[in-house]
Amino acid sequence: MSIVLGALSIPSFWVFGLGFALGLCAVMCGAVATTRTAVADDEAASLRALLGIVAGVAGIMMSAIALFPLLEYL
């Protein structure tokens, strides 16, 4: 789930707040997934959770960079 949300947050960074919200949800889902014992024991599952976290952070950063110039007009 975190990979899907993170992947959606990257191309939707230009929609006001959507990329940020999706990225935040991806980071939270990935963080919850890494705390589960079944994921911690499975290397592939923990790498997928980490990939979702990284994609979510990338979406958050792209949204922040895209929205930063617009803050003076809000």
DOGUZA-877968 format. One record per residue: residue in three letters; x, y, z of N, C-alpha, C in turn; residue number from 1. Coordinates in nm, 4 decimals. Layout:
{Ala; {X; Y; Z}; {X; Y; Z}; {X; Y; Z}; NUM}
...
This chain:
{Met; {0.0825; -0.1183; 0.0000}; {0.0000; 0.0000; 0.0000}; {0.0874; 0.1253; 0.0000}; 1}
{Ser; {0.1968; 0.1224; 0.0732}; {0.2814; 0.2411; 0.0794}; {0.3500; 0.2689; -0.0537}; 2}
{Ile; {0.3813; 0.1648; -0.1296}; {0.4429; 0.1855; -0.2607}; {0.3428; 0.2527; -0.3547}; 3}
{Val; {0.2191; 0.2085; -0.3518}; {0.1170; 0.2660; -0.4389}; {0.0928; 0.4120; -0.4032}; 4}
{Leu; {0.0786; 0.4418; -0.2752}; {0.0561; 0.5795; -0.2335}; {0.1767; 0.6683; -0.2655}; 5}
{Gly; {0.2960; 0.6157; -0.2443}; {0.4163; 0.6915; -0.2768}; {0.4313; 0.7157; -0.4257}; 6}
{Ala; {0.3975; 0.6131; -0.5042}; {0.4057; 0.6284; -0.6498}; {0.3016; 0.7271; -0.7010}; 7}
{Leu; {0.1870; 0.7321; -0.6386}; {0.0849; 0.8290; -0.6786}; {0.1186; 0.9705; -0.6327}; 8}
{Ser; {0.1923; 0.9825; -0.5245}; {0.2249; 1.1159; -0.4738}; {0.3259; 1.1881; -0.5621}; 9}
{Ile; {0.4103; 1.1151; -0.6304}; {0.5132; 1.1786; -0.7132}; {0.4530; 1.2505; -0.8335}; 10}
{Pro; {0.3683; 1.1877; -0.9159}; {0.3132; 1.2629; -1.0296}; {0.2028; 1.3618; -0.9916}; 11}
{Ser; {0.1462; 1.3481; -0.8721}; {0.0390; 1.4403; -0.8332}; {0.0897; 1.5538; -0.7455}; 12}
{Phe; {0.2192; 1.5854; -0.7534}; {0.2747; 1.6920; -0.6706}; {0.2197; 1.8283; -0.7083}; 13}
{Trp; {0.1737; 1.8460; -0.8304}; {0.1276; 1.9768; -0.8762}; {-0.0140; 2.0083; -0.8311}; 14}
{Val; {-0.0908; 1.9067; -0.7895}; {-0.2255; 1.9303; -0.7363}; {-0.2096; 1.9792; -0.5928}; 15}
{Phe; {-0.2724; 2.0914; -0.5610}; {-0.2522; 2.1583; -0.4330}; {-0.2818; 2.0650; -0.3155}; 16}
{Gly; {-0.1800; 2.0186; -0.2486}; {-0.1923; 1.9388; -0.1285}; {-0.2109; 1.7899; -0.1497}; 17}
{Leu; {-0.2491; 1.7462; -0.2681}; {-0.2748; 1.6040; -0.2903}; {-0.1463; 1.5218; -0.2842}; 18}
{Gly; {-0.0421; 1.5675; -0.3507}; {0.0849; 1.4958; -0.3477}; {0.1428; 1.4891; -0.2073}; 19}
{Phe; {0.1262; 1.5974; -0.1326}; {0.1753; 1.6011; 0.0055}; {0.0984; 1.5015; 0.0922}; 20}
{Ala; {-0.0343; 1.5001; 0.0774}; {-0.1168; 1.4094; 0.1581}; {-0.0896; 1.2633; 0.1233}; 21}
{Leu; {-0.0775; 1.2336; -0.0050}; {-0.0482; 1.0959; -0.0459}; {0.0900; 1.0531; 0.0025}; 22}
{Gly; {0.1871; 1.1430; -0.0061}; {0.3209; 1.1114; 0.0423}; {0.3227; 1.0874; 0.1918}; 23}
{Leu; {0.2474; 1.1677; 0.2656}; {0.2402; 1.1508; 0.4102}; {0.1750; 1.0173; 0.4454}; 24}
{Cys; {0.0708; 0.9813; 0.3744}; {0.0062; 0.8514; 0.3970}; {0.1004; 0.7362; 0.3622}; 25}
{Ala; {0.1792; 0.7529; 0.2570}; {0.2747; 0.6484; 0.2184}; {0.3808; 0.6291; 0.3255}; 26}
{Val; {0.4297; 0.7383; 0.3803}; {0.5307; 0.7285; 0.4864}; {0.4712; 0.6620; 0.6100}; 27}
{Met; {0.3490; 0.6982; 0.6452}; {0.2865; 0.6386; 0.7630}; {0.2591; 0.4897; 0.7423}; 28}
{Cys; {0.2099; 0.4514; 0.6246}; {0.1854; 0.3092; 0.5962}; {0.3152; 0.2294; 0.5957}; 29}
{Gly; {0.4196; 0.2864; 0.5394}; {0.5489; 0.2185; 0.5392}; {0.6066; 0.2041; 0.6783}; 30}
{Ala; {0.5881; 0.3067; 0.7612}; {0.6386; 0.3002; 0.8985}; {0.5627; 0.1960; 0.9796}; 31}
{Val; {0.4317; 0.1880; 0.9603}; {0.3521; 0.0868; 1.0302}; {0.3913; -0.0524; 0.9821}; 32}
{Ala; {0.4167; -0.0664; 0.8529}; {0.4529; -0.1972; 0.7977}; {0.5875; -0.2456; 0.8510}; 33}
{Thr; {0.6814; -0.1550; 0.8714}; {0.8130; -0.1981; 0.9203}; {0.8088; -0.2418; 1.0656}; 34}
{Thr; {0.7083; -0.1992; 1.1412}; {0.7001; -0.2398; 1.2816}; {0.6378; -0.3773; 1.2992}; 35}
{Arg; {0.5745; -0.4310; 1.1974}; {0.5120; -0.5629; 1.2086}; {0.6192; -0.6718; 1.2039}; 36}
{Thr; {0.6018; -0.7741; 1.2836}; {0.7024; -0.8801; 1.2919}; {0.7092; -0.9623; 1.1642}; 37}
{Ala; {0.5972; -0.9809; 1.0955}; {0.5978; -1.0592; 0.9717}; {0.6786; -0.9876; 0.8638}; 38}
{Val; {0.6726; -0.8563; 0.8616}; {0.7487; -0.7797; 0.7628}; {0.8951; -0.7726; 0.8033}; 39}
{Ala; {0.9217; -0.7606; 0.9314}; {1.0604; -0.7519; 0.9781}; {1.1366; -0.8813; 0.9496}; 40}
{Asp; {1.0684; -0.9943; 0.9526}; {1.1344; -1.1223; 0.9257}; {1.1541; -1.1479; 0.7772}; 41}
{Asp; {1.0736; -1.0863; 0.6926}; {1.0803; -1.1074; 0.5480}; {1.1560; -0.9911; 0.4846}; 42}
{Glu; {1.2708; -1.0206; 0.4246}; {1.3554; -0.9150; 0.3683}; {1.2883; -0.8440; 0.2512}; 43}
{Ala; {1.2199; -0.9168; 0.1664}; {1.1541; -0.8554; 0.0508}; {1.0421; -0.7615; 0.0952}; 44}
{Ala; {0.9672; -0.8011; 0.1958}; {0.8579; -0.7160; 0.2444}; {0.9123; -0.5906; 0.3114}; 45}
{Ser; {1.0221; -0.6024; 0.3837}; {1.0786; -0.4835; 0.4479}; {1.1379; -0.3881; 0.3440}; 46}
{Leu; {1.1915; -0.4422; 0.2354}; {1.2415; -0.3552; 0.1287}; {1.1272; -0.2846; 0.0571}; 47}
{Arg; {1.0140; -0.3519; 0.0404}; {0.8967; -0.2873; -0.0192}; {0.8447; -0.1758; 0.0705}; 48}
{Ala; {0.8443; -0.1980; 0.2007}; {0.8007; -0.0936; 0.2933}; {0.8967; 0.0239; 0.2892}; 49}
{Leu; {1.0256; -0.0024; 0.2819}; {1.1250; 0.1047; 0.2729}; {1.1114; 0.1806; 0.1417}; 50}
{Leu; {1.0847; 0.1108; 0.0333}; {1.0629; 0.1758; -0.0958}; {0.9418; 0.2674; -0.0907}; 51}
{Gly; {0.8369; 0.2254; -0.0230}; {0.7188; 0.3093; -0.0067}; {0.7494; 0.4345; 0.0742}; 52}
{Ile; {0.8312; 0.4208; 0.1770}; {0.8709; 0.5369; 0.2571}; {0.9522; 0.6340; 0.1734}; 53}
{Val; {1.0453; 0.5819; 0.0954}; {1.1297; 0.6678; 0.0116}; {1.0460; 0.7383; -0.0950}; 54}
{Ala; {0.9541; 0.6661; -0.1568}; {0.8674; 0.7273; -0.2581}; {0.7764; 0.8326; -0.1951}; 55}
{Gly; {0.7281; 0.8075; -0.0746}; {0.6459; 0.9051; -0.0049}; {0.7223; 1.0318; 0.0297}; 56}
{Val; {0.8458; 1.0151; 0.0744}; {0.9293; 1.1321; 0.1050}; {0.9597; 1.2101; -0.0225}; 57}
{Ala; {0.9818; 1.1396; -0.1324}; {1.0059; 1.2085; -0.2596}; {0.8829; 1.2878; -0.3022}; 58}
{Gly; {0.7648; 1.2310; -0.2837}; {0.6416; 1.3035; -0.3160}; {0.6219; 1.4251; -0.2279}; 59}
{Ile; {0.6542; 1.4117; -0.1001}; {0.6428; 1.5248; -0.0081}; {0.7398; 1.6351; -0.0476}; 60}
{Met; {0.8618; 1.5979; -0.0799}; {0.9624; 1.6981; -0.1171}; {0.9249; 1.7682; -0.2474}; 61}
{Met; {0.8777; 1.6924; -0.3451}; {0.8384; 1.7547; -0.4717}; {0.7191; 1.8474; -0.4515}; 62}
{Ser; {0.6252; 1.8086; -0.3671}; {0.5105; 1.8950; -0.3387}; {0.5532; 2.0219; -0.2679}; 63}
{Ala; {0.6455; 2.0076; -0.1738}; {0.6929; 2.1250; -0.1002}; {0.7676; 2.2207; -0.1926}; 64}
{Ile; {0.8487; 2.1672; -0.2816}; {0.9225; 2.2524; -0.3754}; {0.8273; 2.3203; -0.4732}; 65}
{Ala; {0.7243; 2.2489; -0.5177}; {0.6298; 2.3067; -0.6135}; {0.5389; 2.4118; -0.5473}; 66}
{Leu; {0.5045; 2.3906; -0.4214}; {0.4127; 2.4812; -0.3541}; {0.4812; 2.5977; -0.2851}; 67}
{Phe; {0.6117; 2.5894; -0.2635}; {0.6835; 2.6965; -0.1938}; {0.6709; 2.8314; -0.2625}; 68}
{Pro; {0.6851; 2.8419; -0.3946}; {0.6693; 2.9736; -0.4580}; {0.5263; 3.0277; -0.4508}; 69}
{Leu; {0.4284; 2.9410; -0.4331}; {0.2889; 2.9856; -0.4289}; {0.2452; 3.0367; -0.2921}; 70}
{Leu; {0.3276; 3.0173; -0.1902}; {0.2874; 3.0562; -0.0553}; {0.2691; 3.2066; -0.0405}; 71}
{Glu; {0.3422; 3.2859; -0.1159}; {0.3280; 3.4309; -0.1030}; {0.1949; 3.4816; -0.1590}; 72}
{Tyr; {0.1293; 3.4019; -0.2424}; {0.0020; 3.4407; -0.2989}; {-0.1182; 3.3900; -0.2204}; 73}
{Leu; {-0.0944; 3.3085; -0.1189}; {-0.2045; 3.2524; -0.0398}; {-0.2408; 3.3428; 0.0741}; 74}
